[in-house]
Amino acid sequence: MHKYILTLLFIGLAEGQTFAPSTGEVIKKHNISVGMFDDRTGLSLVGYTYNIKQTTTDEYFIGAGTMLLAFTGTVGWKHYYRKSTLSVSSVVCGQYIAHLGFAGFMSTWSTSLEYNMVKWAKIKLGGLGLIIFADGDIDLGVFPSAGLNFNF
């Protein structure tokens, strides 16, 4: 499983930056997040996502994250309700989670308030709800989330 996560990471980094055809503006497709429970990669302290498709209010992405001994692979959709210096967004993800003690699937939904410090860095605060299907058990949880997100 870990080799697939690394493959996703290298594909994302190899793509580089692209430009919007109508405006010539740089589309920031790479996101690195550091913090407690990322909205895109779930139970992660450090995560990377690559935007497959991006519009003015929506982002569709794939990625991976890690929390010490747990690893997540993710695919999801982020929608901005308000996009400015202080943005409001929500994220819906499907994830595969692997840990030393278990492996399974996880669905997450999160809401975030993002403050753009500069064009390439944001502070995010929000909440993360999740459902984990692992080893025949179903677990539910709600956690606060906080972190820094770097776009390039």
GIVEN-V241736 format. One line per field, one symbol per residue. ss: DSSP state (@ for helix, = for strand, . for the rest). Layout:
ss: ???
This chain:
ss: .@@@@@@@@@@@@@@..==......==..=======.=...=...=========...==========..=============...=============....================..==============..===============.
